[in-house]
Amino acid sequence: MSNSPIATPKADILVIDDTPENLALLSQILKDKGYKVRSVTKPSTGLRGAQAAPPDLILLDVKMPEMDGYEVCKRLKADQRTHDIPIIFISALGELLDKVTAFEVGGVDYITKPFQVEEVLARLETHLTICNLQKQLQAQNKQLQQEIVERTAAEEKFGIIFRSSPNPIAIATLTEGRFLDINPCFSKLTGYSQTEVIGRTITELNPSLTPEIYDSAVQYLLENGSLHNKEYEIYTKEGQPRVVLVSTELIELAGVQCTLSIINDITERKRMEDEFISLVSHELRTPMNSIIGALDLLGTQKLGTLTELGQQTINIATNNMERLIRLVNDILDLERIKSGKIAMRYVECQADKLLIEATQAMQAMADSAQVNLSVEPTPVQIHADPDRILQTLTNLLSNAIKFSEPGETVSLRSSLNCEYLQIEVQDRGRGIPQDKLQLIFERFQQVDASDSRAKGGTGLGLPICRTIVEQHNGRIWVESSLGEGSTFYVRLPVDEGLGTGD
């Protein structure tokens, strides 16, 4: 027995002809070419066979005693099951073929007897190809129509959500930031009507959002695909400032890259938060300073000799109070920078010297943790506040050292682009989970809640770094792999006319 697989027929052909010799000849020709052939001599039998199992194509004799080919064709075309099957008429060379009638009743072509094999196969394959293409086109049209229905339904659903959302929503082009649509809640927040907004750019509507800030946000979107809970200050039509959180996604409309931004007005929350932080911070500083002074006095044992356990207790209390003071100072520092109460003192300074100075400032901490420090500065002059940039670098180095194992190396390096200076702080520590990469730049956010106790952090170092960098029209972000370490990046603009230092 042969194990070779049975070839799939090229197509299923039904032949209806009352002359057995014609049937046998046609059947043999088509079978030799890989077609499946069903042949019948009676038109009524052919009709039932086509309706029961519709073939891919029908070869139909014109002259038959029971019913002529034209009538058979009419009945096939009248039945939904066989309506789309291509029908080729067969006629003898001496017979009169009414070509007009043949095409009117639904035939697609004709062949004459005696058969020319090449002609039969050519016409057959042509109409099978056309039929298959029509089927593919119908299937594609059906799929397209379904997609249109689904898209229309999705657009209607989005339209309802868009208009009725309690949050302001805006759609704008990515490159220009030109508004394409806003919802009623956006108008309520800003005081601008839809007519006043559509066609204008984001920077035109809010001059406080400078082109540099917008370009920075666009760059972040292109690199990450979305932007979540970014804090901005905007102004209403009446000139009232509002603090908002903006979350933006990249979308495509008619082949154009656009942004869909959902806005959350946090003005009142920020006011209450700032008042609370300011009140608590200032009210805490005086008693905490008094407490730490008293603890220092007790630690000197001038008020009496302490046992070893007592001295340990005083040391623990002193460390905790110092951590509290650092926390309060960081809160006040962050709020003063953000509110503009601490003015940035911009001067032309050598960035490479700042990197070296930051490394020297953190060398004692690195030695204590048995961590190596490596610095690779690029000589370049920038327009910046050197004290605040130094504060940023020491904060980043401090974090990197804290989360490095003994014997590991923390690297501080910089590179110069034609438009910006990029500074990198790299460690080989435990890394940061992907869902924490943005959160760690928010206040009081840490990778692990126990870090504030184990590492002595306040959860405000990175927010302070971000605020300082943004005050310099720069950008800060982190890339990390769990178990492999993290790299913090700082990009600072290089002013035109300033270049590589001596």
Salt bridges, closest charged atoms under 4 A:
ASP12 OD2 - ARG38 NH2 3.14
ASP17 OD2 - LYS113 NZ 3.80
ASP61 OD1 - LYS113 NZ 3.76
GLU71 OE2 - ARG75 NE 3.25
ASP79 OD2 - ARG81 NH2 2.86
ASP84 OD1 - HIS83 ND1 2.90
ASP109 OD1 - ARG123 NH1 2.77
ASP109 OD2 - HIS127 NE2 2.86
GLU119 OE2 - ARG123 NE 3.00
GLU125 OE2 - LYS10 NZ 3.64
GLU155 OE2 - ARG151 NE 3.23
GLU176 OE1 - ARG178 NE 3.50
GLU196 OE2 - LYS237 NZ 2.66
GLU223 OE1 - ARG475 NH2 3.01
GLU231 OE2 - LYS270 NZ 3.49
GLU231 OE2 - LYS338 NZ 3.72
GLU249 OE2 - HIS228 NE2 3.65
ASP265 OD2 - ARG242 NH2 2.72
GLU268 OE2 - ARG271 NH2 2.32
GLU273 OE2 - ARG443 NH2 1.66
GLU275 OE2 - ARG271 NH1 2.86
ASP333 OD1 - ARG388 NH1 3.62
GLU335 OE2 - ARG443 NH1 2.20
GLU348 OE2 - HIS383 ND1 2.47
GLU424 OE1 - ARG413 NE 3.01
GLU442 OE2 - ARG466 NH1 3.12
ASP451 OD2 - ARG430 NH2 2.54
GLU470 OE2 - LYS230 NZ 2.48
